[in-house]
Amino acid sequence: MDNQHLSFAKSQFTVTTDPACFQLEVIHDYLSQSSWAPGIDAETARISIQNSLCFALLDGTRQIGFARLVTDYATFGYLCDVYVLNDYQKSGLGRWLIECCHAHPLMSRLRRIMLVTDSAPWLYQKLGYNPLNRKDFVWQINRPDIYRNAGQK
C-alpha cells in the first residue's frame, strides 16, 4: 500500500485521496440515506472508508462527492459508494470524479475493476465499464436491508 495521497484540481473543485479531507459525517449522512446502504451506521461507514482507497470530491473545503475502491492493491478493485450531491449533478463532476479514480496509479495495474449500480449506466459505459450479462458468471449474496435490520435480532 502506498501512503502517498493524490489530489486533482479543476477550478474550485478538488478530488483527493487524503483521509484528512474526508468529512465522515457528510459521507455517512449521504450513505445512510442512499438506495444501496440505507441505515448504515457511522462506525460501519468509518471502517469501510478506513479500509479502502477513497476519493473525496470537494468544492473548496465542502465535501460534495465521494467514491470508494475496495481493493487488494494488486489485482482487484470494486468501485462503490460513488455519489455527487444533487445540487452538483449534471455538471460533469461525476465523470471527473471517476476519471480521477481511474488516474490513480493503482488502477492501471488491477486486472479486474467491478462496479455494481442501477444508476447512470451511460456514464460508466463512457468510462470503460461494460455490463456483465453472462449467465452464471457473477454471483452474490445480497442483503440490502442489513443496516435497517441490524437492531431487530
Secondary structure as UniProt FT lines:
FT   STRAND          7..10
FT   TURN            11..12
FT   STRAND          13..16
FT   HELIX           19..21
FT   HELIX           24..32
FT   TURN            38..39
FT   HELIX           42..50
FT   STRAND          53..59
FT   TURN            60..61
FT   STRAND          62..71
FT   STRAND          76..84
FT   HELIX           86..88
FT   TURN            89..90
FT   HELIX           93..103
FT   HELIX           105..109
FT   STRAND          112..115
FT   HELIX           121..126
FT   TURN            127..128
FT   TURN            135..137
FT   TURN            144..151
//
